Amino acid sequence: MKITFLGGTDSVGRSAILVESEGTKLILDYGVALNHIPGFPAHIPPKDIDGIILTHAHLDHTGAAPYFYVSRRIPLYLSSLTLEYTDLLLKDFLRLSGYYLPFETIEVENMISSARIMEPGMDFEIGDFNVRFLNSGHIPGSVQVILEDSSGLRLLYTGDINDIDTRLLKGADLDYGKIDVAIMEATYAGEEHPERAKLEKEFIEDVYNILDNNGKVLIPAFSVGRAHEILCILSAYNIEYPVYIDGMAVKAGEILLKHSSKLRDSGLFKKAWGMADWPSGWKDRKNILKKPCVIVSPAGMLKGGMAVFYMERLMGKHENGIFLVSYQIPGTPGDILLKTGKFMVKGKAKQVKAKVKHFDFSSHAGHSGLVRIIEKIGKDAQIFLMHGEPDKMVKLQNLVEEKGYRCMRADILKTYEVS
């Protein structure tokens, strides 16, 4: 078996891996780096590929995949939720991108029509590989992938993974069996997340502190996963003020409602969805700002979306709150807001008077979770780290190597032969 890392080895973004065995070539994810100018993985001719597996819908894992459908219809393997979310996010990506992308809507539609739906727990074959999907706990529909070649060699690709239960999802399935080689994310190597129950309580207390003092709370959140996790938390604590959801999170929520049986607590999500309302137009958006309320809306990093509309109207008053609940890529408006207290309005940096706070509702495993996953993989496996900061991945590598695990940071465009 040969493994070539086409992207995602030294940062969060453009995850892409080529795996080969006995003439079968598979792509595991093919994403973009969501910088000011989108960054793409290394090029692979579509004619060489036998199948593409997408672990989940986030653009850093899917955003370049339509490139393969310019001239071919390669079988695409993913879960049903990932299919619907990928369609939603890719078409939004095309609509909003100010830069040239090497595909258009027709390629996205060709890709979607090439899908072969596989759910967690299902086994199937692609050429020389037997394949199994496992729940990864990251976002709705996300999976881990186990590949077994004809020699019996078993490879695990975690994709993005979260080992703990959240309001929306169960933690990742770590019942791997024997693994010979593993590729795992390391986004939060060296960083721990706060204890979830305490974080939720702090979040709710801060929301009420704003609302009880006649303020409004804006919660910029990713449209897929995070916005609905926040709705579930607000519902679980029986929030007594109006809650609104806006932007693409509405469509994403409607998709999730169709698949609610796949959630950890479908009843809680249905209650949360029934609790929330959404504006029907610009007049509604202005009216809901007249009274204390909570507004959950993308974009999670304040790069665009309806969150910017609300931000510009709430940022100037001390009684309001801007609560960021998503990871903030360095240099994004949300990151700049946290570091400087300023937000760009019509090209000018304005001081934000509203209370600004970040809550670490991460959907990735923290450091101790990554170590736990490595322990589940076992000492017989060769482990490759990717999807993280190089210095932090090296620290994680050194830590687990001292415990007897074989672990290394993957190098871009290097082919590793494993047997």
N, C-alpha and C positions, 0 to 999 in steps of 0.2 A: 504494500500500500504506500502511495506517495501523497504527501500533503504540501501544498504550496499556498503561502499566505499572500493574497493579492491586495490586502489593505487591512487597516484596523489594528496594526501591531503596536503602534506607539502613541495612540490617542483614542478618544471616543469618537468614532466616525468611520465611514466607508468600510465596514466589516465585510470581508469577502475571502472565501477559502475555496481552493480547488482540491478535490480528493480523487485519486485515480487508483483503480485496481483492475487488472486483467482486461484492459481496454475500455472499461467503463469510466467516464469522467463526470463527476458531479460538482455543481456549484452549491456551496452552503452560504447563503446570504450574498447580497451584492448591493451594498449601500453607498450613500454619499456622505461626505463630510459637510455639515451644515454651517459652513463659514459664510463670510460675505459673498464670496464666489464659490459655488458648490464644487467640492473636490471629489474625484471619481477614483475607483480602484484601478488596478492594472488591467490592461486589455487582454481578453481571451476571445479568439474567434468563435462565434456562435456555432459554426459547423462542427466544432470539436466536442460540444457538450451534449451529454445524454439526458440530463435532468437537472432541475434547479429546485432546491429546498429553501423556503423562507421560514425562519423561526418565529418571526412576528412582524407586525406592520410598520414599526417605526422606520423613518426614512434612512436612518444611518445603517439599516440592514436591508432595505428594499429599493431605495431611491434610484439606483442605477440599473436595476434588473430589466426594465423594459427595453434596454439597449439590445438584449438578446432576441427580441421579437421584431426587429426591423425586417429580417429576411427569413426567419424560421418560426416554427411553432414548437418550441421545446417543452416537454412535459414539465409542469410546475406543481410541486407538492407542498401543501400548506393546510392549515386548519380552516374550517369554514368561517370562523370569526376573522382570522387573519386575511382571508380572501376579501371579505367585505371592507375591512378597514384599510387594506392596501389599496384597493380601488379608490376609496374616498381620499386617502392621503396623497396618492400619486397624482390624481387629477387636480387636487388643490395645489400641489407642488408645481405642476405645469402652469396653472393659472396665475400663480403669484411670482414665479421666478422671473427676475429681471435679466437673467443671463441665458445664453443659448444652452439648451439641453439636447443631447444626441438622440432624442426620440420625441414623438408627439402623442396625442390622444389615441390615435389608431394603434400605436404600439402597446399602449397600456391596455386597450381593449383586446388586442391579440393575446397579450399575456394572461389577462383574466380568463379569457375563453379557453386557454390551454391548461387550466387548473384541474388537478385531481385531488379532491378533498380527502384528507386523512386526519383523524382526530387523535388526541393523546390516548395511548394504550393500543393503538392499531399497529399491526405488522404488515409490511408490503415489500415488494421487490423492485429494484431499479438495476437492471443489468446484473453485474456481479455482486451487488450489495443486497443483503436483507436489511430492512430499515424499520426502526421503531421510534415513534414519537412518545415523549413523556412531558407532562406538565412542567413548565418552568417557573410559574408563579410571578412572572414579570408584569405582563398586561393581559387583558382578556384575549384568549386564543394563542398565547405564546407557548412554544414547545422547545424541549431539548431533543436532540437527535442522536440515536445510536445506530451506527453502521457496522455491519458484520460482513466481511468478505468471504470468498469461497474457502479460504484457508482457516476460517474461524477467528481471525483477528477482529477485535471489537474496538471501535472508536466512539467516543462520546464527544459531542459538541453541545455545550450548555446553552449557546446563545446568550441572551441576557437573562439573568436568573435571580430570583429572590427566594430565600429559604424559609421565610417566616410568613405566617398567615396575616393577611390584611382584612379590612372590612369587606373588600370586594372579592379577593381570591384566596385560595389555599396556597400555602407555600409549596415550593418545588418538590416533585417526586424524586427522592434520592435513592430509590431502590434500583441500583444500576446492575447488580450482578458483577461478573468479572469484566474489568475494563483493561485493555492493553495500552491504549493511547487516548488522551483526553485533551480537548481544546476548551479552555474556559475563560470567561471574562474576568477582569480584575479592576473594574471601575473604581471600587472603593477600597482597594488594597491600602492598608495602613490607616483607614478611617472607620470609626464605629458610628452607627446610627443611635439616636436616643431610644430609650425603651418606649415602645409604641403606645401603651396605655397612658403613660405620663405625658407623652407628646400630645395625644388627643385631648387630654384634660386641659393642658396649657393652651392649646389652640382654641378650644371652646370657651375657656375663661376670657381669653383676649378678644374673641369675637363678641361676647356679651358685653365686655367693657366698652367697646365701641358703640354697639347698638343701644345700650342702656343710657348712653350720653348723647343720644339723638344723631349718631353718626351712621355712615354706610361703610360696608366692608367689601372691597374688591379682592377677589381671589383669582389672579391669573393662573390658569392651569391647562396642561396639555389636554387636547380634545379627546384623545383616546386613553382611557384608563384613569388618569389622575383626577380629572374633573368629576368623574362618577364616584371615585373613592371619597372625595371630599363631600359629595352629596350624601353618601352613605354614613359618613361620620356625623354630619349635621343631623341627619335623620335619627341615627342611633341615640343621640343626645336630646332628641325631641326639641329642636330649635323652635323658639316661639315667635320668630320674626319671619317676614316673607323671604323666600329664597328664589333667586332667578338664575337660570342658566342661559347662555347665549352663544352665538357663533356656531362653529362646526361641532361643538360639544353636544348640540341638540340632535343633529343627525347621527352622531356617534352613539348617543344614548338610545335613540330609536332602534339602531342596529343591535345594541346590547340587550335591549328589552326582548327582542326576538330570540336571543340566545341565553336568557337569564338562567336557564337550568344548568348552565356550565359554570355559574358563579358559586362562591362559597355559601352565600345566603341569598337565594333568589327573592325571598320574602322581603328582606331588608332593602334590596335594590328597588323592588317594585314600590315599596313604601316611600323610598327616597324620591323616585321618579314622580310618584303621585303628589308628593309634597311640593316639588319645584314647579315653577311656571317659567314661561319664556316670552319675551316681547314679540309682538307681531310686526313691528316696524319702528321707524325712528321716533314717532310720537310716543309710543309705548316706552321706549328707552329713556326718553326725557322725563316721562311721568313717574317711572319707578324710582327716580333719584330724588323725589320730593319727600320721601319718608325713610326712616331707618330700614335697611334691608341688607341682604347678602347677595352678591353677584358673583357667579362662577363663570369664567369665560376664558377661552384661549385668546391670544397665544400665551403659553406658560412663561416665556422669557420676554414678553412684552415687545416682541419684534413686529407685531401686527395684530390683525384680528380685532374683534369688538372690545377686547380688554383695553386697547389704546384709547378708544372712544371714552370709556368709563374713567380710565386713568386721568385723562386730561380734565375731566370735570370734577374729580374727587380729590386730586392731589393738593389743591390749594387751601384745604381747610383742616385745621388741627384735629377736629373731632372725628375725621374719617380714618379708615385703616386700609393699607395695601399689604396684603399677606401673601407672600410668594411661597408656593408649595412644591415647586418643581426645580430640578437641577438647572443652574444658570451657567451656560457656556461662557467662559471669559470673553469679555468684549461685547456681549449682548446688552440690550437696554436694561434687562433685569439685573444683570451682574453689575453694571455701572450704577444703577439705582442703589443697590446694597452697599457698594463701596463709597459712593460720593453723596448719596441723598439727592441726586439730581436726575431729571428726566427731560429728554429732548422734545420740545414742542415747536413745530414749524421751524426747525433748524436751530433753535436756541435752547441752551441748557437752562432749565428752570429748577429752582429749589423746591423740593417736595415738602409741604408742611404736614401732610397726613402722616400717621404712624406707619412706618415701614418695618416689616419683620419677615424673616424667613423661617419656615417650618420644614424640617427634613423628613417629609413623607416619601422617602425613597422607595422605588420599586426594584432596587438592586440589593444584593446581599452586601452587608458590611464586612469589615475585615474578619471578625470572628466567624461570620457565616461562610466566607470564602474558605477559611481553614477547615471548617466543618465539612464543606463539600469535598475538599481535597482528601480529608480523612475517609469519606464515603467512597471516593474513587479508588483509594488504596495505594500501597507502596509498590505494587507490581507495575503500575502504569507509568508511561512517560507523559508528563503533563506540560502542555504549552499554554502560556499566559498571553492574552491579548486584550484589547478594548480597555486600556488604562494608561496611566502616566508611567513612562519608563522607569523613573527612579523608585516609584512606589511598587511597581511590579518586581523590581530587583530585590527590594526589601522583603516582599512576601516570598519570593523564590528562596532567598537565603534562610528565612525563618523555617520554611517547611523542609528544606534540604537538611537542616540540622536535626530534624525529626526523622530523617530517613526516607523522604519522598524524592522522587526524581522529577524535578521541575525546572523549567527554563522559560525565558521570555522569547516569543517567536520573532523572527526577523522577516522583514518585508521582502517579498520575491524570492525567498530561499525555499528550496524544495527539500523536504525531510523524507527520507525513506524509512519506513518502520516495518518490522516483521516480528 
